[in-house]
Amino acid sequence: MDIKDKVITQFLIEELSHPVDTLYESMTSQPQISVFSLEGDQYDSLFNSFVVTDHPQCKNKMK
């Protein structure tokens, strides 16, 4: 068993059937994950509400 298989097994990671589509969707959608400090305060997004399609060079290419 190689290291990739060990990681997948130990962390119960599901293999993606369409990894490129999944990556694209994650880059073009709003973040759905909330991160909290140990004290319970919610952190703001590192990129605010920016998604890749907001970038001027990408707007026409991503359609």
C-alpha positions as CSV (number, residue, x, y, z in Angstrom):
1,M,0.0,0.0,0.0
2,D,1.5,3.3,-1.0
3,I,1.3,6.6,0.9
4,K,-1.7,7.9,-1.1
5,D,-3.7,4.8,-0.2
6,K,-2.8,5.1,3.4
7,V,-3.9,8.7,3.6
8,I,-7.2,7.9,1.8
9,T,-7.8,5.0,4.2
10,Q,-6.8,6.7,7.4
11,F,-8.8,9.9,6.8
12,L,-11.8,8.3,5.0
13,I,-11.3,10.4,2.0
14,E,-13.6,9.8,-1.0
15,E,-12.0,9.8,-4.4
16,L,-13.6,12.3,-6.8
17,S,-15.0,11.0,-10.0
18,H,-14.6,14.4,-11.7
19,P,-11.8,16.2,-9.9
20,V,-11.5,19.0,-12.5
21,D,-15.2,19.8,-12.4
22,T,-15.1,19.8,-8.6
23,L,-12.2,22.2,-8.6
24,Y,-13.9,24.5,-11.0
25,E,-17.1,24.5,-9.0
26,S,-15.2,25.3,-5.8
27,M,-13.4,28.2,-7.5
28,T,-16.6,29.7,-8.9
29,S,-18.9,29.4,-6.0
30,Q,-19.1,31.3,-2.7
31,P,-17.3,29.7,0.3
32,Q,-19.5,27.4,2.3
33,I,-17.1,26.7,5.2
34,S,-17.2,28.7,8.4
35,V,-14.0,28.7,10.5
36,F,-14.2,29.5,14.2
37,S,-11.5,30.4,16.8
38,L,-11.2,28.3,20.0
39,E,-13.2,31.1,21.7
40,G,-16.1,30.7,19.3
41,D,-15.5,33.8,17.1
42,Q,-16.1,33.3,13.4
43,Y,-13.2,34.2,11.2
44,D,-13.8,36.3,8.0
45,S,-12.9,34.8,4.7
46,L,-9.3,35.3,3.6
47,F,-10.5,36.5,0.2
48,N,-13.8,38.2,1.4
49,S,-16.4,37.4,-1.2
50,F,-14.0,37.1,-4.1
51,V,-14.3,34.2,-6.5
52,V,-12.2,33.5,-9.5
53,T,-14.9,34.7,-11.9
54,D,-14.6,38.2,-10.4
55,H,-11.1,38.6,-11.9
56,P,-11.2,40.8,-15.0
57,Q,-9.0,38.4,-17.0
58,C,-11.3,35.4,-16.2
59,K,-14.7,36.9,-16.8
60,N,-14.8,36.3,-20.6
61,K,-12.9,33.0,-20.5
62,M,-15.1,31.2,-18.0
63,K,-18.3,31.3,-19.9
